[in-house]
Each structure stands twice: as structure tokens, then as C-alpha cells.
Amino acid sequence: MYEIWLAMNIAYEIAQGLWPALWPLALVWVVVMVINRKKLAQVRGSVLAAVAVLVSLVAVLALPSLGASSLADMGYWVDWASLLGQAAALGVAAALLLWPVLAMRQG
């Protein structure tokens, strides 16, 4: 239980430093979503899911190396849970950010 609490605290501390960069990104995303609101429904859910899965798979392979580690060093279940959670979050974030771009490409 301590490891989960520690991981949550670390994620919170990292997020505090990222908020100034995330607010403008969120604002631009909302504006683009509003501009394309009629086209958003035309984007297939399977395309968004494919983007999320692809980004998540790449993230599973890339994230350990960002911490000078490798998949072979993942020996504890909390390590795997953290890695898979981070990869899933990156996949969902990528799909959400690319959704209006995909809608604009629908024509």
C-alpha cells in the first residue's frame, strides 16, 4: 500500500510542475474541438482506439529507457502497474489530442 501512495505523491508532484504548460495546450484543444464540433462524430471510434493502442505500445517500450532502465529491470508488480498505467494515459491523451485533427482530415 505504501508503494501506491508513494507513486500517487510522485505523480502529483510531477503534475504540479507541468500545469503551466498543460493549460495552454488544453485551451487550444478546446478551441479546436469547438471549431470542429460537427465533424467530430464522423471520426470512427476504432480509429481513435487504434491511435491509443499504438501510442500505448510504443510508450511501454520507450518509457523505461527515459528513466535509465529497461523492461528487464521491472521485477515488482508495482513497476508493471505504473508502466502500464502511464502508457495507457499517454495513449488516451494522444487519441484525445489527435481527435480534432482526424476530424479535420475527414473533409
C-alpha positions, 0 to 999 in steps of 0.5 A: 500500500505504501508503494501506491501512495508513494507513486500517487505523491510522485505523480502529483508532484510531477503534475504540479510542475507541468500545469503551466504548460498543460493549460495552454495546450488544453485551451487550444484543444478546446478551441479546436474541438469547438471549431470542429464540433460537427465533424467530430462524430464522423471520426470512427471510434476504432480509429481513435482506439487504434491511435491509443493502442499504438501510442500505448505500445510504443510508450511501454517500450520507450518509457523505461529507457527515459528513466535509465532502465529497461523492461528487464529491470521491472521485477515488482508488480508495482513497476508493471502497474505504473508502466502500464498505467502511464502508457495507457494515459499517454495513449488516451491523451494522444487519441484525445489530442489527435481527435480534432485533427482526424476530424479535420482530415475527414473533409 
